[in-house]
Amino acid sequence: MRIFLDAHILFSAAFTDGAVRRLLTDLRNADCTLVADRYVIEEALRNLSIHQPETVSVLHELITSLLVVPTHRSCAKIPANIQIADKDIPVLAGAIHARCDSLMTGDSRHFGQFFGRTIGGVTIRSPVDTARAMLGH
């Protein structure tokens, strides 16, 4: 299984040694491929630099365990009836272009209405739903 991680997930995993970081470890141990692109990595890096710069090195270490794919800003593969914020188009487009099975996001404000839905072949999930679906937790 290929799981695209958004910036919220990367930020949370780097910010604290908590549930999200443990979930990423569990997913890797379950042979899931964790995927991100430069767009989400740069957003996470920018936010960590502002809020907790001492954790930037944790993000860099985390990135070494990810499959980093090219950024896609095109919404061509996003169905016309899906309305998401402009800043989130590259996130969903990245997951679709990377042929991921899931997009794991902590952004319930912008993606919450799509939790559990499959768009362009990618199922959008919260971290809890990802753990349930991939690990049976």
FENJO-V540298 format. One line per field, one symbol per residue. phi: phi as a letter, one per 20 degrees, with the letter a starting at -180 (. if undefined). burial: b if it has 16 or more other C-alpha atoms within 10 Angstrom, else e. A space follows every 10 residues. Layout:
phi->???
burial->???
//
This chain:
phi->.dcedeffff gffefbecff fffffffffe meeecbcfgf fffffffffe ebgfegfffg ffgfedeedf fcdeegeegf eedcfgfegf fffffffele ecdeceeffe dgfdgnedcm ndeecfgfff fffedme
burial->ebbbbbbbbb bbbbbeeeeb bebbeebeee ebbbbbbebb bebbbebbee eeeebbebbe ebbeebebbe bbbebeebee eeeeeeebbb bbbbbbbbbb bbbbbbeeee beebbeeebb bbbbbbbebb beebeee
//
